[in-house]
Amino acid sequence: MSNFSLKPSFRASIRTIFINTLILLCFFSPKVFSQKTKTITAIVGAFNAEIQLLEDSLKNKEEHRVKGVRFLTGELSGKSVVIALTGVGKVNAAMTTTLLLMNWQPERLIFTGIAGGIANGIAPGDIVIAKSCVHHDFGRLQNEGITLRATRNPATLQLNPIYIPSDSILVGIAQQTAPKCTYRAVGKNNRMPQILTGIIATGDVFVNSQSKVDELRKNLKADAIEMEGAAVAQVCYQMQLPCLVLRSISDNANGDAHQDMPNFEKIAAYNSASLVLGLLKVL
């Protein structure tokens, strides 16, 4: 059998076609490459009210679906962002966050939303900038209560911190930016929100119990409680992505929480989202 060879002129033509095809792909398929060249900030919230202000403010909005989960891309405060609704609870939050990180490779992630207040003197509308998040329901349950245990990175088998830290740079920027943002006042006295930096406790239960509030304040030094923050923070920590959890208070997680939350959730969600918009301006 004789060897098959291409004439030099034919090989040159094939090479030219190949190069031109690559050029056309670069010009007419920007979405394939833009995710790797743009600096993108990811923003997530658990339910619609928590991201509504951000979605309404989004420019050049585009909708994407990944495994049925809806993601929105566009610009906020002049910055490229991807916004997602995680759904309520730690599993939903972790799943949506993972899909987002794998498909957009953001530079940072911010969680925005509402929470129950635990710190002494905290009230609806106030904002907690998380210096760390902790799973309050992960550990060993005994007669005396739950003894917390550290989660473990399944890839490296290393233990995560029990108190999963927020990115210190993002915390510092949030602390500086928060007093300059516009918030909604609460109540007949038009009380403006106070801003504090503290610990956010996460678990798969809506807390409607003063005794649980007292326990979390005493044992964990928690300032707020919710259902997604530590799960998102853990995913970001394991993937080495800067993360910040912001929560505005909708209730005090006590016996009146089920009544207070519907009354204050929109104001609380607005205040948290307003801080996110302020953050984006300086990032």
Backbone torsions as a table, in degrees:
resi	resn	phi	psi	omega
1	MET	NA	133.4	179.8
2	SER	-83.1	150.6	177.0
3	ASN	-72.1	142.3	-179.9
4	PHE	-97.4	131.5	178.2
5	SER	-137.9	149.5	179.4
6	LEU	-94.0	143.0	174.8
7	LYS	-64.5	145.7	-179.8
8	PRO	-53.2	-40.5	-178.8
9	SER	-65.1	-36.1	179.6
10	PHE	-70.9	-40.0	177.3
11	ARG	-62.1	-38.8	179.1
12	ALA	-64.5	-37.6	179.4
13	SER	-66.0	-41.8	178.7
14	ILE	-62.9	-42.7	180.0
15	ARG	-62.0	-41.6	179.8
16	THR	-63.4	-43.7	179.0
17	ILE	-62.0	-42.1	-179.7
18	PHE	-62.0	-45.4	-179.2
19	ILE	-65.3	-43.2	179.4
20	ASN	-63.6	-36.3	178.0
21	THR	-63.2	-43.2	177.7
22	LEU	-61.0	-41.4	179.0
23	ILE	-62.6	-44.1	179.2
24	LEU	-61.9	-40.6	178.7
25	LEU	-61.9	-39.2	-179.4
26	CYS	-65.4	-38.5	-177.3
27	PHE	-80.3	-35.8	-171.0
28	PHE	-106.4	2.2	175.1
29	SER	-129.2	58.8	-175.2
30	PRO	-63.7	-27.4	-176.6
31	LYS	-65.1	-29.3	-178.5
32	VAL	-65.8	-34.1	-173.2
33	PHE	-104.8	-22.8	-172.5
34	SER	-63.6	-31.9	-177.7
35	GLN	-65.3	-24.4	-177.6
36	LYS	-93.4	-15.2	-176.5
37	THR	-106.4	-24.5	-179.9
38	LYS	-86.1	149.3	170.4
39	THR	-87.6	115.6	-174.5
40	ILE	-116.2	134.3	172.5
41	THR	-102.7	127.1	176.7
42	ALA	-90.6	137.9	178.0
43	ILE	-131.3	127.0	-179.4
44	VAL	-131.1	151.9	175.0
45	GLY	-146.2	160.0	-171.6
46	ALA	-81.8	-34.3	179.9
47	PHE	-145.8	171.1	-164.9
48	ASN	-53.2	-45.9	-176.1
49	ALA	-59.0	-28.7	-175.6
50	GLU	-74.1	-23.6	-178.7
51	ILE	-118.8	5.2	-174.0
52	GLN	-61.2	-46.8	-179.9
53	LEU	-59.9	-40.2	-179.4
54	LEU	-67.8	-42.9	179.4
55	GLU	-64.2	-40.7	179.4
56	ASP	-66.1	-28.0	-177.8
57	SER	-90.0	-4.9	-173.4
58	LEU	-72.2	129.6	176.9
59	LYS	-103.7	152.3	-178.6
60	ASN	53.6	46.2	-174.2
61	LYS	-69.2	134.1	172.9
62	GLU	-133.9	138.6	-179.7
63	GLU	-101.7	138.7	178.6
64	HIS	-131.6	151.8	176.1
65	ARG	-125.3	125.8	175.6
66	VAL	-125.1	114.5	-176.0
67	LYS	53.2	34.8	179.1
68	GLY	86.3	-11.2	-179.2
69	VAL	-84.5	134.5	-176.3
70	ARG	-88.2	129.6	175.3
71	PHE	-125.7	143.3	177.2
72	LEU	-118.5	131.9	174.4
73	THR	-115.3	157.3	-179.6
74	GLY	162.3	-153.0	-178.1
75	GLU	-127.5	136.6	173.3
76	LEU	-129.6	129.8	-179.5
77	SER	51.5	34.0	178.0
78	GLY	79.2	6.8	-178.2
79	LYS	-113.2	144.9	176.7
80	SER	-74.4	130.9	-177.3
81	VAL	-137.3	159.5	166.5
82	VAL	-129.0	128.6	-175.0
83	ILE	-115.7	138.3	179.8
84	ALA	-140.3	147.0	172.2
85	LEU	-96.8	116.1	-173.7
86	THR	-80.7	-28.0	-166.4
87	GLY	88.5	162.2	-174.3
88	VAL	-83.5	141.2	175.2
89	GLY	102.3	159.7	-172.6
90	LYS	-68.3	-38.7	-178.1
91	VAL	-66.7	-47.7	178.1
92	ASN	-59.6	-42.9	-178.5
93	ALA	-63.4	-43.8	-179.4
94	ALA	-66.9	-40.9	-179.3
95	MET	-63.1	-49.7	-177.5
96	THR	-64.9	-40.4	178.6
97	THR	-61.6	-42.3	-179.9
98	THR	-64.4	-44.0	177.3
99	LEU	-59.7	-41.5	-179.6
100	LEU	-63.7	-47.9	-177.2
101	LEU	-63.6	-38.2	-177.7
102	MET	-70.9	-30.7	-174.1
103	ASN	-97.1	-22.5	-177.5
104	TRP	-120.5	-14.7	-179.8
105	GLN	45.6	58.8	-177.9
106	PRO	-69.4	163.3	178.5
107	GLU	-82.4	-23.2	-178.0
108	ARG	-161.5	164.6	177.3
109	LEU	-135.2	136.7	177.3
110	ILE	-122.4	127.4	173.8
111	PHE	-99.6	130.3	179.3
112	THR	-123.5	141.4	178.6
113	GLY	169.4	-163.3	-175.5
114	ILE	-111.5	166.4	-178.4
115	ALA	-159.2	166.0	171.7
116	GLY	-86.6	138.4	-178.3
117	GLY	-86.1	137.5	-180.0
118	ILE	-120.3	-36.2	-177.4
119	ALA	-57.8	146.1	176.5
120	ASN	-59.3	129.9	176.9
121	GLY	84.0	-4.2	-179.8
122	ILE	-75.2	147.2	-173.2
123	ALA	-143.7	164.0	178.9
124	PRO	-53.5	138.7	-178.8
125	GLY	96.4	-25.8	179.4
126	ASP	-64.2	158.3	-176.4
127	ILE	-121.4	134.9	175.2
128	VAL	-112.5	120.5	171.6
129	ILE	-91.0	117.2	-173.8
130	ALA	-75.6	119.0	168.2
131	LYS	-80.6	-23.5	174.7
132	SER	-162.0	162.2	176.4
133	CYS	-126.0	149.2	-178.3
134	VAL	-138.4	137.4	172.9
135	HIS	-76.4	113.8	-179.1
136	HIS	-85.4	-5.2	-177.6
137	ASP	-121.6	21.4	178.8
138	PHE	-112.9	113.3	-179.3
139	GLY	161.6	-147.9	-178.1
140	ARG	-111.8	124.0	179.8
141	LEU	-92.5	122.2	179.1
142	GLN	-127.0	176.8	178.3
143	ASN	-58.2	-33.1	-178.5
144	GLU	-79.6	-8.1	-177.7
145	GLY	124.0	-164.7	-177.5
146	ILE	-91.6	129.6	168.9
147	THR	-98.0	115.9	-175.0
148	LEU	-66.8	146.2	174.5
149	ARG	-127.7	154.8	177.6
150	ALA	-76.7	143.9	170.4
151	THR	-75.4	165.7	-177.0
152	ARG	-127.3	135.9	175.3
153	ASN	-68.7	118.1	-176.2
154	PRO	-70.0	-19.4	-179.1
155	ALA	-82.4	-42.8	-176.3
156	THR	-102.4	-14.4	-175.4
157	LEU	66.5	11.0	176.4
158	GLN	-81.7	146.6	177.0
159	LEU	-75.3	137.8	172.7
160	ASN	-83.7	159.9	172.2
161	PRO	-62.5	144.2	173.9
162	ILE	-62.6	-42.6	173.4
163	TYR	-96.8	103.0	-175.0
164	ILE	-79.2	117.9	-172.5
165	PRO	-77.1	145.9	168.8
166	SER	-77.9	163.0	176.5
167	ASP	-66.3	123.8	-173.2
168	SER	-64.2	-33.2	178.6
169	ILE	-66.8	-43.9	178.9
170	LEU	-65.3	-37.9	176.9
171	VAL	-60.9	-45.9	-179.8
172	GLY	-62.7	-41.6	178.3
173	ILE	-64.7	-41.4	179.3
174	ALA	-63.1	-41.7	179.4
175	GLN	-62.5	-38.7	179.7
176	GLN	-75.0	-33.2	-175.3
177	THR	-82.8	-34.8	-171.7
178	ALA	-52.4	-44.3	-178.3
179	PRO	-66.3	-15.3	-176.1
180	LYS	-95.0	-6.1	-175.6
181	CYS	-84.9	163.5	179.2
182	THR	-97.5	127.3	-178.0
183	TYR	-125.7	165.0	174.8
184	ARG	-95.0	135.3	178.8
185	ALA	-75.5	161.5	-176.5
186	VAL	-125.3	137.8	171.7
187	GLY	80.9	176.3	-177.7
188	LYS	-65.1	-28.3	-179.2
189	ASN	-86.5	4.4	-179.1
190	ASN	50.5	50.7	-179.6
191	ARG	-70.5	124.2	177.9
192	MET	-83.3	149.4	-174.4
193	PRO	-68.8	144.6	168.9
194	GLN	-93.7	152.5	-177.8
195	ILE	-114.8	128.3	175.4
196	LEU	-136.0	155.7	175.9
197	THR	-108.2	128.0	-174.9
198	GLY	-163.6	-156.0	-175.1
199	ILE	-106.4	132.5	177.5
200	ILE	-111.7	126.1	179.4
201	ALA	-97.8	138.3	-176.2
202	THR	-124.0	137.5	175.3
203	GLY	-160.1	163.6	-176.9
204	ASP	-88.2	41.6	175.6
205	VAL	-142.1	144.2	170.3
206	PHE	-84.1	117.2	-174.5
207	VAL	-85.9	123.0	-177.5
208	ASN	-133.3	48.8	-168.4
209	SER	-148.9	120.3	178.2
210	GLN	-65.4	-36.3	-179.9
211	SER	-64.4	-37.1	178.0
212	LYS	-69.0	-38.5	176.7
213	VAL	-58.9	-47.0	179.7
214	ASP	-61.1	-40.1	179.6
215	GLU	-64.1	-46.0	-178.0
216	LEU	-67.9	-35.8	177.4
217	ARG	-67.2	-41.2	-177.1
218	LYS	-74.8	-48.0	-172.0
219	ASN	-85.7	-33.6	-175.7
220	LEU	-110.7	-8.0	-175.8
221	LYS	59.0	31.5	-176.1
222	ALA	-74.6	147.5	178.5
223	ASP	-106.3	-22.0	179.4
224	ALA	-154.1	159.4	-179.3
225	ILE	-135.0	139.6	179.2
226	GLU	-155.4	-162.9	-167.9
227	MET	-126.5	8.3	-176.7
228	GLU	-139.5	-28.1	-166.9
229	GLY	-53.7	-50.1	-177.2
230	ALA	-65.5	-32.3	178.5
231	ALA	-65.9	-44.9	177.9
232	VAL	-65.4	-44.2	179.5
233	ALA	-61.3	-37.6	179.5
234	GLN	-66.2	-44.3	178.1
235	VAL	-59.3	-46.4	-178.8
236	CYS	-66.0	-39.5	179.4
237	TYR	-62.2	-44.7	-178.9
238	GLN	-68.8	-28.1	178.5
239	MET	-97.1	6.5	176.1
240	GLN	57.6	45.5	177.8
241	LEU	-111.6	129.1	176.5
242	PRO	-57.5	132.1	-174.0
243	CYS	-138.2	146.0	175.3
244	LEU	-140.6	131.1	176.7
245	VAL	-107.9	126.1	177.6
246	LEU	-118.0	134.5	178.9
247	ARG	-137.7	135.1	173.0
248	SER	-109.1	142.5	-170.1
249	ILE	-79.9	129.1	177.7
250	SER	-108.2	-17.7	-177.5
251	ASP	-165.3	176.8	179.8
252	ASN	-107.4	19.2	174.3
253	ALA	57.3	15.3	180.0
254	ASN	-95.9	-160.3	-177.6
255	GLY	-64.8	-14.9	179.5
256	ASP	-100.0	3.9	-173.1
257	ALA	-59.1	-39.5	-177.3
258	HIS	-66.1	-23.0	176.8
259	GLN	-91.2	-37.5	-176.8
260	ASP	-73.2	-36.9	-175.8
261	MET	-57.6	-48.7	178.5
262	PRO	-61.6	-28.1	-178.0
263	ASN	-77.2	-30.4	-172.3
264	PHE	-117.2	-3.2	-173.1
265	GLU	-64.0	-35.9	-178.3
266	LYS	-69.2	-41.3	177.5
267	ILE	-64.8	-45.3	-179.2
268	ALA	-62.3	-44.5	-179.6
269	ALA	-63.2	-39.5	178.5
270	TYR	-62.9	-45.4	-177.2
271	ASN	-63.4	-40.7	178.1
272	SER	-65.9	-43.7	179.7
273	ALA	-66.0	-34.3	178.5
274	SER	-63.3	-38.3	176.4
275	LEU	-65.7	-36.9	177.7
276	VAL	-61.9	-44.4	179.1
277	LEU	-61.9	-39.2	177.2
278	GLY	-65.2	-39.3	177.9
279	LEU	-61.7	-43.9	-176.8
280	LEU	-61.1	-30.3	-179.2
281	LYS	-65.2	-26.7	-175.6
282	VAL	-110.2	-3.7	179.4
283	LEU	-76.6	NA	NA
